[in-house]
Amino acid sequence: MKARAFDYRRVASVAEALDAYAACEGEARFLAGGQSLLPALNLRLDAPDLLIDIGRIESLRGIAIEGDRLRIGALTRHAETLASPLIAEHAPLLTQAAAYMAHPAIRNLGTMGGSLALSDPASELPACMRALGAEFEITGRDGTRTVAADDFFLDLFENVIEPGEMLTAVRVPLPVPGTRMRFEEIARRRGDYALVGLAAHLVLTGETVESARLAFCSVGPTPMRAPTAEAALAGRPLDAAAIAEATAALADDLAPDEDEGFSAAARMHLARVLLGRVLPALREQETGEMAA
Ligand SMILES: Cc1cc2nc3c(=O)[nH]c(=O)nc-3n(C[C@H](O)[C@H](O)[C@H](O)COP(=O)(O)OP(=O)(O)OC[C@H]3O[C@@H](n4cnc5c(N)ncnc54)[C@H](O)[C@@H]3O)c2cc1C
């Protein structure tokens, strides 16, 4: 099948992209890496009148420390996330997660902004952003607003970006002393979307867990935090009893669906297996040894 006919416009700035969107009388879409949008057009799951190619907007590129945050431009390719020394040092969860995403050809084109804007609950980066406590910069013709990752994802492929707004960057808090983080997933084959994935972010003081942020992929309509499991860990040593309690608590937190011949019970089982693997690995991890 081929895509329906559409107009195409390449733009050089965010302002030009937003103006082009506003001027379009039909449906417009921003085109970033095209790794999700172009297959959707070819399958006629989407049929916009205008594609606004944002792939050459320089201001959407770049990875830099700004104050106590790591700012990552929306056009950062997955391959750049994987290779960035700044991300490996300050947000290695993203380095680890990018290694699980698709294959090199897709990672060379797919972008951070595209993945987050798409808001596929099976994707790795949305879960990582919730675990990291990231903020999203969303720009419209009236200015830029900041939204916490926890408030960004609304439902399956739905988020708070309004028509005509663009995700321009994410800001990830720099890790405080005692931070440990780890991403793991279980998939049928390497590069497939996760059957279940887990982005885990802990802050420890000595043996004690000060705070825990656990975010799963593929177990609900959005990337899912696990507040009951997080509460089971907070304020206690990361020992076998705490890990067992957190793992049992997942039943209260996650809502996997039956799909692709994979039962909700099996997905819940895999979520427990992952948490049971990741927490002991974090316990063994030395602070300052977070790199992928
Ligand atoms: C075979 C295959 C396997 C894949 N496997 C995985 C995987 O394992 N894990 C995974 O996470 N992903 C996977 N992907 C998806 C891939 O990571 C995409 O790159 C990503 O989902 C979308 O990024 P993109 O830059 O290509 O966005 P595009 O396809 O260009 O756009 C996607 C959507 O986001 C919108 N958009 C893009 N950028 C912005 C922006 N800055 N602001 C607002 N809206 C925007 C577009 O209008 C469109 O609606 C796979 C894709 C393929 C084809």
The ligand as a Tripos MOL2 file, in Angstrom:
@<TRIPOS>MOLECULE
LIG
   53    58     1     0     0
SMALL
NO_CHARGES

@<TRIPOS>ATOM
      1 C1         10.8150   -1.8550   12.6840 C.3       1 LIG1
      2 C2         10.7310   -0.8280   13.7790 C.ar      1 LIG1
      3 C3         11.0600   -1.2040   15.0730 C.ar      1 LIG1
      4 C4         10.9720   -0.2700   16.1050 C.ar      1 LIG1
      5 N1         11.2960   -0.6780   17.3730 N.ar      1 LIG1
      6 C5         11.1890    0.2050   18.3840 C.ar      1 LIG1
      7 C6         11.5020   -0.1770   19.7210 C.ar      1 LIG1
      8 O1         11.9090   -1.3130   20.0080 O.2       1 LIG1
      9 N2         11.3390    0.7460   20.7020 N.ar      1 LIG1
     10 C7         10.8900    2.0180   20.4230 C.ar      1 LIG1
     11 O2         10.7410    2.8110   21.3440 O.2       1 LIG1
     12 N3         10.6230    2.4140   19.1840 N.ar      1 LIG1
     13 C8         10.7570    1.5420   18.1530 C.ar      1 LIG1
     14 N4         10.4600    1.9600   16.8900 N.ar      1 LIG1
     15 C9          9.9850    3.3490   16.6760 C.3       1 LIG1
     16 C10        11.1510    4.2940   16.4960 C.3       1 LIG1
     17 O3         11.8990    4.3710   17.7030 O.3       1 LIG1
     18 C11        10.7140    5.7320   16.1330 C.3       1 LIG1
     19 O4         11.8740    6.4110   15.8550 O.3       1 LIG1
     20 C12        10.0160    6.5700   17.1620 C.3       1 LIG1
     21 O5          8.9240    5.9190   17.6730 O.3       1 LIG1
     22 C13         9.4860    7.8700   16.5250 C.3       1 LIG1
     23 O6         10.5290    8.7580   16.2930 O.3       1 LIG1
     24 P1         10.6650    9.5000   14.9060 P.3       1 LIG1
     25 O7         11.6710   10.5750   15.0880 O.co2     1 LIG1
     26 O8         10.9300    8.5320   13.8170 O.co2     1 LIG1
     27 O9          9.2180   10.1830   14.7440 O.3       1 LIG1
     28 P2          8.2630   10.3220   13.4990 P.3       1 LIG1
     29 O10         7.9470    8.9830   12.9530 O.co2     1 LIG1
     30 O11         8.7900   11.3310   12.5440 O.co2     1 LIG1
     31 O12         6.9930   10.9420   14.2320 O.3       1 LIG1
     32 C14         6.2040   10.1690   15.1230 C.3       1 LIG1
     33 C15         5.0290   11.0390   15.6230 C.3       1 LIG1
     34 O13         5.5000   12.0510   16.4940 O.3       1 LIG1
     35 C16         5.2220   13.3660   15.9660 C.3       1 LIG1
     36 N5          6.4070   14.1550   16.2580 N.ar      1 LIG1
     37 C17         7.6810   13.8640   15.9170 C.ar      1 LIG1
     38 N6          8.5160   14.7440   16.4760 N.ar      1 LIG1
     39 C18         7.7460   15.6120   17.1830 C.ar      1 LIG1
     40 C19         8.0380   16.7480   17.9970 C.ar      1 LIG1
     41 N7          9.2970   17.1510   18.2170 N.pl3     1 LIG1
     42 N8          7.0020   17.4010   18.5870 N.ar      1 LIG1
     43 C20         5.7190   16.9830   18.3940 C.ar      1 LIG1
     44 N9          5.3870   15.9220   17.6260 N.ar      1 LIG1
     45 C21         6.4000   15.2390   17.0430 C.ar      1 LIG1
     46 C22         4.9600   13.1530   14.4900 C.3       1 LIG1
     47 O14         4.1110   14.1580   13.9590 O.3       1 LIG1
     48 C23         4.3050   11.7930   14.4940 C.3       1 LIG1
     49 O15         2.9430   11.9030   14.8410 O.3       1 LIG1
     50 C24        10.5530    1.0600   15.8290 C.ar      1 LIG1
     51 C25        10.2470    1.4470   14.5290 C.ar      1 LIG1
     52 C26        10.3280    0.5150   13.5070 C.ar      1 LIG1
     53 C27         9.9950    0.9550   12.0920 C.3       1 LIG1
@<TRIPOS>BOND
     1     1     2 1
     2     2     3 ar
     3     2    52 ar
     4     3     4 ar
     5     4     5 ar
     6     4    50 ar
     7     5     6 ar
     8     6     7 ar
     9     6    13 1
    10     7     8 2
    11     7     9 ar
    12     9    10 ar
    13    10    11 2
    14    10    12 ar
    15    12    13 ar
    16    13    14 ar
    17    14    15 1
    18    14    50 ar
    19    15    16 1
    20    16    17 1
    21    16    18 1
    22    18    19 1
    23    18    20 1
    24    20    21 1
    25    20    22 1
    26    22    23 1
    27    23    24 1
    28    24    25 2
    29    24    26 1
    30    24    27 1
    31    27    28 1
    32    28    29 2
    33    28    30 1
    34    28    31 1
    35    31    32 1
    36    32    33 1
    37    33    34 1
    38    33    48 1
    39    34    35 1
    40    35    36 1
    41    35    46 1
    42    36    37 ar
    43    36    45 ar
    44    37    38 ar
    45    38    39 ar
    46    39    40 ar
    47    39    45 ar
    48    40    41 1
    49    40    42 ar
    50    42    43 ar
    51    43    44 ar
    52    44    45 ar
    53    46    47 1
    54    46    48 1
    55    48    49 1
    56    50    51 ar
    57    51    52 ar
    58    52    53 1
@<TRIPOS>SUBSTRUCTURE
     1 LIG1         1 GROUP 0 **** ****
